[in-house]
Amino acid sequence: MAKGIIFTGIKHCGKSTQGRILAKRLGWAFFDTDDMIQEETGRSPRQIYSEEGIETFMKHELYTCQILAEKINSGLNLVIATGGGICNNSKAIKILRDVGQILFLQTPEEVAANRIIKEIVFEEGKMLGLPAYIASENPKTEADVRQIFSKFYHQRCKIYKEIAHKVCVLGEEKKEFNSEKIWLAIQSFL
């Protein structure tokens, strides 16, 4: 029977990077749900979320998960990196849980926040490059961004833990060190 290993976690926890590394190590195919949505729609998840709202984005996310489930059900082993907000899309999570094992990559709050801060671009007095859930709160300063992120981080970590089959705590170490942590964590999945 084909298998799926699905990475969930907050933005910038390493889902895509670690997913590619694990897929290569296992000899499995790798898919990133956000990349698939962009390929399908020609727009980034952030654009869809900002322009058409969360419901439209979640429909695209659900459709993408259905495609991935079909691939696994047809015999393809996959490593899947999901978008950070998939934890709020219960229909998509159910589809993924039915075809694979979910691993929550938990990164310390400060590490993830620092990675988000690095992507901020100031243009005409506006902060650009923020995740949609932060941008929608209209932060004015880096401190605002950190405060908004903190609230979401704690809410989402709670949900990630509830939907995951296993949690793997990652740190600021080199990606190779975190890859070994993940490798050990998934042994019961294989």
C-alpha positions in Angstrom: 0.0 0.0 0.0 1.3 3.5 -0.9 2.1 5.9 1.8 2.0 9.6 2.4 4.0 11.6 4.9 2.4 15.0 5.4 4.3 18.0 7.0 2.2 20.6 8.8 3.4 23.6 10.8 3.6 27.3 11.0 5.0 29.3 8.1 8.8 29.1 7.9 9.1 26.0 10.0 10.9 24.2 7.2 8.1 22.1 5.6 9.1 22.5 2.0 12.9 22.4 2.6 12.6 19.3 4.8 10.0 17.7 2.6 12.3 17.8 -0.4 15.2 16.4 1.6 13.0 13.6 3.0 11.5 12.7 -0.4 14.9 12.5 -1.9 16.1 10.2 0.9 13.1 7.9 0.6 13.0 8.0 -3.2 9.4 9.3 -3.1 7.7 12.1 -5.0 7.5 15.5 -3.3 4.6 18.0 -3.5 4.0 21.4 -1.9 0.3 22.2 -1.7 0.9 26.0 -2.0 3.0 25.4 -5.1 0.3 23.2 -6.6 -2.3 25.9 -5.9 -0.2 28.5 -7.6 0.4 26.3 -10.7 -3.4 25.6 -10.9 -4.6 29.2 -10.5 -1.6 31.3 -11.7 -1.8 33.2 -8.4 -0.1 32.8 -5.1 -2.0 31.5 -2.0 -1.5 35.0 -0.5 -3.1 36.6 -3.5 -6.1 34.3 -3.5 -6.6 34.8 0.2 -6.3 38.6 0.0 -8.4 39.0 -3.2 -11.1 36.4 -2.8 -11.0 35.4 0.8 -10.3 32.4 2.9 -13.3 30.3 1.7 -12.1 30.5 -1.9 -8.5 29.6 -0.9 -9.7 26.7 1.2 -11.6 25.3 -1.8 -8.4 25.4 -3.8 -6.6 23.7 -0.9 -9.2 21.0 -0.6 -9.0 20.3 -4.4 -5.2 20.0 -4.2 -5.5 17.5 -1.3 -8.0 15.5 -3.3 -5.5 15.3 -6.2 -2.7 14.2 -3.8 -5.0 11.6 -2.2 -5.7 10.2 -5.6 -2.0 9.9 -6.3 -1.4 8.0 -3.1 -4.4 5.8 -3.7 -3.1 5.0 -7.2 0.1 3.7 -5.7 2.5 6.6 -5.5 4.4 7.3 -2.2 4.5 11.0 -1.4 6.0 13.5 0.9 3.7 16.5 1.1 4.4 20.0 2.5 1.2 21.8 3.4 0.5 25.5 3.8 0.6 26.9 7.3 -3.2 27.5 7.5 -4.3 24.0 6.4 -4.9 23.3 10.1 -8.1 25.3 9.8 -9.3 23.3 6.7 -10.9 20.3 8.4 -12.0 18.8 5.1 -8.5 18.9 3.6 -7.0 17.5 6.8 -9.5 14.6 6.8 -8.5 13.7 3.2 -4.8 13.8 4.1 -5.2 11.8 7.4 -7.0 9.1 5.4 -4.0 8.6 3.1 -1.0 9.3 5.2 0.7 10.2 8.5 0.8 13.8 9.6 4.0 15.1 11.2 3.8 18.5 12.9 7.1 20.3 12.5 7.2 22.5 15.6 9.6 25.4 15.4 10.1 27.8 18.3 8.0 30.9 18.1 10.9 33.3 18.0 12.7 31.4 15.2 9.5 31.5 13.0 8.8 35.1 13.9 12.4 36.1 13.0 12.0 34.4 9.6 8.7 36.3 8.9 10.4 39.6 10.0 13.2 39.0 7.5 10.7 39.0 4.6 9.1 42.3 5.4 9.5 45.0 2.7 8.5 48.6 3.4 7.0 50.4 0.4 5.3 53.8 0.7 4.9 53.4 4.4 3.3 49.9 4.1 4.6 46.6 5.3 4.6 44.1 2.4 5.6 40.4 2.3 3.6 39.4 5.4 1.5 36.3 5.6 -2.1 37.2 4.9 -3.3 36.4 8.4 -0.8 39.0 9.7 -1.3 41.6 6.9 -5.1 41.5 7.5 -4.5 42.9 11.0 -2.7 46.0 9.5 0.5 46.0 11.7 2.5 49.2 11.7 5.6 48.0 13.5 7.8 44.9 13.9 6.4 44.7 17.4 2.9 44.6 16.0 3.9 41.8 13.7 5.4 39.8 16.5 2.3 40.3 18.7 -0.1 39.2 16.0 2.1 36.3 15.1 2.3 35.2 18.7 -1.5 34.9 19.0 -1.7 32.9 15.7 1.3 30.7 16.7 -0.2 29.5 19.9 -3.7 29.0 18.4 -2.2 27.0 15.4 0.2 25.0 17.4 -2.7 23.7 19.5 -4.6 22.6 16.4 -1.4 21.2 14.7 -0.9 19.0 17.8 -4.5 17.8 17.6 -4.4 16.8 14.0 -0.9 15.3 13.9 0.1 11.7 14.3 3.4 12.9 15.7 5.2 16.1 16.7 8.9 16.7 15.7 10.4 19.7 17.5 12.9 21.5 15.3 15.4 24.3 16.3 17.7 26.8 14.7 20.2 24.1 13.9 21.4 23.4 10.4 18.8 21.8 8.1 20.8 18.6 8.1 20.5 18.3 11.9 16.7 18.9 11.7 16.5 16.3 8.8 17.9 13.7 11.1 15.3 14.6 13.8 12.6 14.2 11.2 14.1 10.9 10.0 14.0 9.5 13.5 10.4 10.8 14.0 9.0 9.1 10.9 10.4 5.6 11.5 7.1 4.4 12.9 5.4 5.7 9.7 7.4 3.5 7.3 
